[in-house]
Amino acid sequence: CIGGVILYDETIKQNSNYKKTIPELISSSGALPGIKVDTGAKILANSSDEKITEGLDGLRERLKEYYKLGARFTKWRGVYIISDKYPSKSIELVIHAKYGGGTDTTARMVSIRTRRNLKADISIVAKRGGSGAKAQNYVLSKPADGYTIMALTQSHLYTMARGKSNMKINDIVGVARAMDDPTFIAVSGKGNFKTLEDLVSASKKAPLNWGVAQIGGTEHIGLAQFAKEAGIKFKVVPFGSGAQMVQALMAGKIDATLPNVSEAANQVADGSFRALAVMAEDRLKDYPNVPSTYEKGIKAKCSTTRGYAVLASTPQPIIDQISKAMVKAMKHDVFKSYLAGAGLTVESSVAGTKVWDKHLKAEYKVAASALKELGLVK
């Protein structure tokens, strides 16, 4: 017994030899006439073998016509390649911030060449809310197969450390680092603090006002580390953003602040700010006259990083493949120019999975400890 017959666009409009249309003939025999409504499959963009089915354009009007012609069900063909080869479909790169912001822009710049290297499409997906919590929980809901990559900033680490999402630091593994923007200890270029020693000496007499973007944020944690190592106390003044923090120092509303190199490069260059130190182990190539905190005997470092991670249970060959593709993409002139625009270099910023994952876990450990000492984590 045949329950239905699938027709094509041309056959549903034809007549039989029995003075009936083809759909009428099928109906009279006790079966349902149906219609194939897709218009065929073609190779998916940026894929060598994956296909996509076409036919959505004008589908509403065609369905109305097919119904009048007698069709009572439809067929739509979906084509999927079942392959052990990675990648065999589109990859999601999940961000926690708004489209058009720094995290989104960096992710898109990284994706330009990574798409070519992996030979797969990459779509940027924003899951905003909870300082990264929504993005983290979304990634946790996905299979550990390399098709979901999470963009990471320090905000994610603080969210994990404060228990505001279901994700734990060992749930992920870093695959590639895109940016490592060191932090200056900066004061007004017109002020009395000429050296780091001057600042530390004054801070031991009375706490100074330090500007940060947010309580419990990167600058606040960096300041807490510096103060602990230098043996000083401080007063923290939050401004809501790095830009406002920088403006506050320019206006003389605070004594010192901790801007990234990219945030304060112009002010340091024109003398508005005096960079007393860079919070790093070594001096920066572009700022040979600015000492590091480590060479001053203060073992505290701080930087703003952006990188990418996948679930830790992702097969190692896939982790290595993603890492290799991303690092290669970030060493290309396209991304190199993007970094240069922020005063950064590929050599100091870009790293693969081994270096970045170790860096990521070390940053988390420092952040968790600092947040606890600041009373922000029980």
Residue, then its C-alpha position, 0 to 999 in steps of 0.5 A: c500500500i502506497g500512502g503518498v507520492i512525492l512530486y516535483d514542480e513540473t510533474i504536479k502541474q501535468n495531466s494524466n492520460y485519464k483526463k485527471t491531473i497527476p495529484e487527482l489521479i494519486s488521490s483517487s487511488g487512496a494516496l496523498p499527493g506531496i511536493k518537493v519544495d526545496t530547490g536543491a543543495k549547493i556547497l556551503a561557503n568556506s566548506s569543501d564538502e558540506k552542503i546547504t539546501e536552498g529554496l526558502d526564497g518565495l516558498r510561501e507563495r509556492l506552497k499556496e500554489y501547490y496546495k491549490l494544485g492538490a498537494r497535501f504534504t511537502k518534502w524538504r531535503g536536508v543534507y549533512i556530511i557525517s565526517d570524522k574530519y574536523p571541522s565539518k561544519s560552522i564554528e561558533l565563537v561566543i563573546h560575553a559583550k556587546y557587538g561592536g565592542g573590543t571583545d567583538t572586534t578582536a574576535r572578528m579580526v582573529s576570525i578573518r584568517t582563522r576561517r581560511n586556516l580551518k576552512a570553516d565558517i566562524s560566526i560570532v555569537a553574543k551571550r550577554g549578562g552576568s559579567g560573562a556568566k551567561a556566555q560561560n553557561y551557554v558554552l557548558s551546554k554545548p558538546a566538547d567537540g571544538y565547534t564552540i569557542m569562548a572568547l575570554t577576558q579577565s571578567h570571566l576569571y573574576t566571575m568564576a572566582r566569585g561563583k557567579s556561573n556554573m563554570k569552573i576554571n578547570d572546565i576549560v582549556g586555553v587554545a590561543r591568546a590574542m592580546d596581552d596589554p601590560t599595565f603602567i603605574a602612571v601619575s600626572g606628568k606635572g606632579n611631584f612623583k618622579t620615580l616609583e620610589d617617590l610614589v611608594s615613599a609617599s604611600k607609606k606616609a598616607p594612602l593615596n587615591w588610585g583610580v580604577a575602572q571597577i571594584g574587583g576589576t583588573e586594575h583593582i586586583g593589580l593595585a592590590q598585588f602591587a600594594k601588598e608587595a610594596g608594603i603600602k596602603f591605598k584608597v581606591v576610586p572606581f570610575g566605571s571604565g578605563a577611559q574615565m579613569v584616564q580622564a580623572l588622572m588628567a583632571g587631577k582628581i586622583d594621585a595615580t592609576l593603572p592604565n593599559v599601555s594602549e590606553a595611556a600611550n598618547q598621554v605618556a608620549d606627550g608628557s601628560f602622564r609619567a609612567l613610573a613603571v610597567m607591571a611586568e617582569d621585563r621592560l617593554k621594547d617600545y618603552p626602554n626608559v620605563p622600569s618594570t616592577y620586578e626590576k624594582g624588587i616588587k614582584a607584582k604584574c598586571s595586564t589585560t588579556r584577550g584569548y580563546a578557550v574550549l571545554a577541557s574535555t575537547p579531544q587534544p588533536i582538535i585543541d591543537q588544530i584550533s590553536k595552530a589555526m588561530v596563532k597562524a591567523m594572528k601572525h598574519d599582517v591583518f591582525k598584526s596591524y590591528l595589534a599595532g594600532a593598540g600599541l601592541t606586538v604579535e611577539s608579546s601578545v600572541a601565544g598558543t595553547k600551552v603558553w596561554d592555558k598556563h597563563l590563564k590558570a595562573e591569572y585565575k589563581v592570582a585573581a581568586s586570591a586577590l578577590k578573597e583578600l579584598g573581601l569580595v570572595k568568601 
